[in-house]
Amino acid sequence: MLQNTIVPVLDSVNIPRNVLDCDYPTVILKPYSQTPNITYKWAYQVNGLGSIQNLTSNTIAVGTNSLAVTNSIALSGTLTLIDNSNLCEMNSTLQIYQNLFPPLARIFSSGSTIRACLTPSMVLNTVSSTGIPTNTIFTTSLPVIGYLWKAPAPWPNQSLLSFYNAKAPGVYTLTAKDLNNGCKADTIFIVDDCLGIKSILDSRKIQIYPSPSHEFLIFEFESSEVMAYTIFDSFGKKMLEGTLSANQKVGVSALPKGFYFVMLNHHDLVFQSIRFIKD
């Protein structure tokens, strides 16, 4: 009697990259074996969590999970080769990582946030840094760059610069990009004005109250127009947005305590920013 208990041989697995990121969010794994008549079975967990999923295929596609940016595992699992001539098996473990940590986007101006007659412009600099933790396997040696600056109309947007020369009041948005993983994050900087230039809404006597506010804000202005509003925290993170009419309440009870500012605009034109305190 002859016996055939020779297990199949896994020659290699083509893994184009074992770390996925914002620039390279997907990869296809393909095993190779010189053993004929082979079946490939994958048993894996997405992000290394949850129930084990099974797939019978000679390839598997792995992608990042943008809803779990702090999770460093994209896929963790086992590849099983089955020799269909004798049903012998061999197993190999695989792990694909993901690096989706967004950068810490920051803008710094050596002056205040108010441009004046003596200083009709101010230089906004990116002081953004990587958000990749130091205790991971991922590199942090590359810089975080000023990928895109967006300025109030009609001033032009600018790309791939570490600074922007702000010459008008309004909201300036910086998109920072971490070259270590290609991930981006936004922040804003509001330039106020004391040059005597009045915004369109100034004449309508805009007021918001109460401040400090606990549950809601009331926007009071002399206009029948519907305005768009965006609420940012002190770091420039967008917290709330929507539309409102005069004397309308906006709920802010879900906001943590701190300083905030509201940007009001109409037809893509920024009119005014107002600060308030949430208690």
C-alpha positions as CSV (number, residue, x, y, z in Angstrom):
1,M,0.0,0.0,0.0
2,L,1.3,3.4,-0.9
3,Q,0.6,6.5,1.0
4,N,0.6,10.1,-0.2
5,T,0.9,12.5,2.7
6,I,3.1,15.1,1.1
7,V,1.9,18.5,2.0
8,P,1.7,21.2,-0.7
9,V,4.5,23.8,-0.9
10,L,3.9,27.5,-0.9
11,D,6.7,28.9,-3.0
12,S,5.8,32.6,-2.5
13,V,3.1,35.2,-2.0
14,N,3.2,38.3,-4.2
15,I,2.6,41.2,-1.7
16,P,3.3,44.4,-3.6
17,R,3.3,46.3,-0.3
18,N,2.5,45.2,3.3
19,V,1.6,48.7,4.5
20,L,-1.4,50.5,3.0
21,D,-1.9,54.2,3.3
22,C,-3.8,57.2,1.8
23,D,-1.7,57.1,-1.4
24,Y,-1.9,53.3,-1.8
25,P,-5.2,52.2,-0.2
26,T,-5.5,48.7,-1.9
27,V,-3.4,45.7,-2.7
28,I,-4.0,42.3,-4.2
29,L,-2.2,39.3,-2.7
30,K,-1.5,36.3,-5.0
31,P,0.2,33.1,-3.8
32,Y,2.3,30.8,-6.0
33,S,2.9,27.1,-5.7
34,Q,4.5,24.5,-8.0
35,T,2.3,21.8,-6.5
36,P,-0.4,21.0,-9.0
37,N,-4.1,20.9,-8.4
38,I,-4.1,23.3,-5.5
39,T,-7.0,25.1,-3.8
40,Y,-6.3,28.3,-1.9
41,K,-8.5,29.3,1.1
42,W,-8.2,32.5,3.1
43,A,-9.5,32.9,6.6
44,Y,-9.1,36.5,7.8
45,Q,-10.3,39.4,9.9
46,V,-10.7,42.9,8.6
47,N,-8.6,45.3,10.9
48,G,-7.9,42.2,13.0
49,L,-11.3,42.5,14.6
50,G,-14.7,40.9,14.3
51,S,-15.7,37.5,12.9
52,I,-13.5,35.5,10.7
53,Q,-14.3,35.6,7.0
54,N,-13.6,32.9,4.5
55,L,-12.7,33.1,0.8
56,T,-11.7,30.4,-1.7
57,S,-9.7,32.1,-4.4
58,N,-6.1,32.3,-5.7
59,T,-6.1,36.0,-4.9
60,I,-7.5,38.4,-2.3
61,A,-8.0,42.1,-2.4
62,V,-7.1,44.1,0.8
63,G,-8.1,47.7,1.4
64,T,-7.9,50.3,4.0
65,N,-10.7,51.1,6.4
66,S,-11.2,54.9,6.5
67,L,-13.6,54.5,9.4
68,A,-10.8,53.1,11.6
69,V,-7.9,55.4,11.0
70,T,-6.2,54.6,14.3
71,N,-6.2,50.9,13.6
72,S,-2.9,49.8,12.3
73,I,-4.1,46.4,10.9
74,A,-5.8,46.2,7.5
75,L,-6.0,42.4,7.4
76,S,-4.9,39.5,9.6
77,G,-5.4,36.0,8.6
78,T,-4.3,32.6,7.4
79,L,-3.8,31.2,3.9
80,T,-4.4,27.5,3.5
81,L,-3.2,25.5,0.5
82,I,-5.0,22.2,-0.1
83,D,-3.6,19.6,-2.4
84,N,-6.7,18.2,-4.0
85,S,-5.0,14.9,-4.9
86,N,-4.5,13.9,-1.3
87,L,-6.3,16.7,0.7
88,C,-3.1,17.5,2.6
89,E,-2.9,21.1,3.8
90,M,-0.3,23.7,4.7
91,N,-1.0,27.0,6.5
92,S,0.7,30.4,6.3
93,T,-0.2,33.5,8.4
94,L,-0.3,36.9,6.8
95,Q,-0.7,40.4,8.1
96,I,-1.2,43.6,6.1
97,Y,-0.9,47.0,7.9
98,Q,-2.6,50.3,7.3
99,N,-1.2,53.7,8.1
100,L,-4.1,56.2,7.9
101,F,-3.1,58.6,10.7
102,P,-4.1,62.1,9.6
103,P,-1.6,64.9,10.1
104,L,-2.0,67.6,12.7
105,A,-2.8,70.6,10.5
106,R,-1.8,73.9,12.1
107,I,-1.5,77.5,10.9
108,F,0.7,80.1,12.7
109,S,1.0,83.8,12.1
110,S,3.7,85.9,13.8
111,G,1.2,88.7,14.2
112,S,-2.3,88.7,15.6
113,T,-5.4,87.6,13.6
114,I,-6.2,91.2,12.8
115,R,-4.6,93.0,9.9
116,A,-4.4,96.8,10.4
117,C,-3.4,99.8,8.4
118,L,0.2,99.5,9.4
119,T,0.2,95.8,8.5
120,P,-2.2,95.4,5.5
121,S,-1.1,91.7,5.0
122,M,0.1,88.9,7.2
123,V,2.0,85.7,6.4
124,L,0.3,82.5,7.4
125,N,2.8,79.6,7.9
126,T,2.1,75.9,8.2
127,V,3.4,74.4,11.4
128,S,1.7,71.1,10.7
129,S,3.2,67.9,12.0
130,T,2.7,64.2,11.6
131,G,-0.1,62.4,13.4
132,I,1.6,59.0,13.2
133,P,2.4,57.8,16.8
134,T,6.1,57.2,17.6
135,N,5.5,53.7,19.0
136,T,4.4,52.2,15.7
137,I,6.3,50.4,12.9
138,F,5.6,53.3,10.5
139,T,8.2,55.8,9.4
140,T,7.9,59.5,10.4
141,S,11.1,60.8,8.8
142,L,9.3,62.8,5.9
143,P,7.8,66.2,6.4
144,V,4.2,67.4,6.5
145,I,3.7,69.9,3.7
146,G,1.3,72.8,2.8
147,Y,-0.5,70.9,0.1
148,L,-3.2,73.5,-0.7
149,W,-4.1,77.0,0.6
150,K,-7.6,78.2,-0.1
151,A,-8.2,82.0,0.2
152,P,-11.3,84.1,0.2
153,A,-12.5,85.2,-3.3
154,P,-11.1,86.7,-5.4
155,W,-7.7,85.9,-4.1
156,P,-6.1,82.8,-5.7
157,N,-5.6,79.4,-4.1
158,Q,-1.9,78.2,-4.0
159,S,-0.4,74.7,-3.9
160,L,2.7,73.2,-2.4
161,L,3.8,76.2,-0.3
162,S,4.8,76.5,3.3
163,F,3.1,79.9,3.7
164,Y,0.4,82.2,2.3
165,N,0.5,86.0,2.2
166,A,-3.0,86.9,3.4
167,K,-4.1,90.3,2.0
168,A,-7.8,90.2,2.7
169,P,-10.0,89.4,5.7
170,G,-11.8,86.1,5.7
171,V,-11.3,82.4,6.2
172,Y,-8.1,80.8,4.9
173,T,-8.1,77.0,4.7
174,L,-4.9,74.9,4.7
175,T,-4.8,71.3,3.6
176,A,-1.7,69.7,5.0
177,K,-0.4,66.4,3.6
178,D,1.8,64.0,5.5
179,L,4.4,62.6,3.0
180,N,4.9,59.6,5.3
181,N,1.5,58.2,4.4
182,G,-0.1,60.6,1.9
183,C,-2.9,61.5,4.4
184,K,-4.4,65.0,4.5
185,A,-6.1,67.2,7.0
186,D,-7.6,70.6,7.0
187,T,-7.5,73.6,9.3
188,I,-8.6,77.2,9.0
189,F,-7.3,80.6,10.0
190,I,-9.7,83.6,10.2
191,V,-8.2,87.0,9.4
192,D,-10.2,89.9,10.9
193,D,-10.1,93.4,9.6
194,C,-9.7,96.8,11.2
195,L,-9.1,98.8,8.1
196,G,-12.5,100.3,8.0
197,I,-13.8,97.8,5.4
198,K,-17.3,96.8,6.3
199,S,-18.8,93.4,5.4
200,I,-22.2,93.3,3.8
201,L,-23.7,92.0,7.0
202,D,-22.2,94.7,9.2
203,S,-25.0,97.1,8.3
204,R,-27.6,94.5,9.3
205,K,-26.4,94.5,12.9
206,I,-25.6,90.8,13.3
207,Q,-25.7,89.6,16.9
208,I,-25.5,86.1,18.4
209,Y,-26.5,85.4,22.0
210,P,-26.2,84.1,24.6
211,S,-22.5,83.9,25.0
212,P,-21.5,81.9,27.1
213,S,-24.1,79.5,25.6
214,H,-25.2,76.1,26.9
215,E,-28.0,74.8,24.7
216,F,-28.4,77.1,21.7
217,L,-27.4,80.3,19.9
218,I,-29.8,82.9,18.5
219,F,-28.7,84.7,15.3
220,E,-30.2,88.1,15.0
221,F,-29.8,90.2,11.9
222,E,-31.9,92.6,9.8
223,S,-32.3,90.5,6.6
224,S,-34.7,88.1,5.1
225,E,-31.9,86.1,3.3
226,V,-31.0,82.5,4.3
227,M,-27.4,82.3,5.4
228,A,-25.1,79.4,5.7
229,Y,-23.2,79.0,8.9
230,T,-20.2,76.9,10.0
231,I,-19.0,76.5,13.5
232,F,-15.3,75.8,14.1
233,D,-13.5,75.1,17.4
234,S,-10.3,76.9,18.5
235,F,-8.1,74.5,16.5
236,G,-10.1,75.2,13.2
237,K,-11.9,71.9,13.2
238,K,-15.4,72.0,11.7
239,M,-18.0,71.1,14.3
240,L,-21.4,72.1,12.9
241,E,-22.8,73.5,9.7
242,G,-26.2,74.4,8.2
243,T,-28.4,77.2,7.1
244,L,-30.4,79.7,9.1
245,S,-32.7,82.7,8.9
246,A,-32.9,85.8,11.1
247,N,-33.7,85.1,14.7
248,Q,-33.3,81.4,14.3
249,K,-31.9,79.1,17.1
250,V,-29.0,76.8,16.5
251,G,-28.4,74.0,18.9
252,V,-24.9,73.8,20.4
253,S,-25.5,71.5,23.4
254,A,-23.5,68.7,21.9
255,L,-20.4,70.9,21.7
256,P,-17.7,70.5,24.4
257,K,-16.9,73.5,26.5
258,G,-14.6,76.0,24.9
259,F,-14.1,78.9,22.5
260,Y,-15.7,78.7,19.1
261,F,-16.3,80.9,16.1
262,V,-19.1,81.0,13.5
263,M,-18.5,81.8,9.9
264,L,-21.5,83.2,8.0
265,N,-21.6,83.2,4.2
266,H,-24.1,83.6,1.4
267,H,-23.6,82.4,-2.2
268,D,-20.0,81.3,-1.4
269,L,-19.0,84.8,-0.2
270,V,-17.8,84.9,3.4
271,F,-19.4,87.8,5.2
272,Q,-18.4,87.7,8.8
273,S,-17.0,85.6,11.6
274,I,-18.2,85.8,15.2
275,R,-16.7,84.3,18.3
276,F,-18.7,82.7,21.2
277,I,-18.1,80.6,24.3
278,K,-19.8,77.3,25.0
279,D,-20.1,76.5,28.7
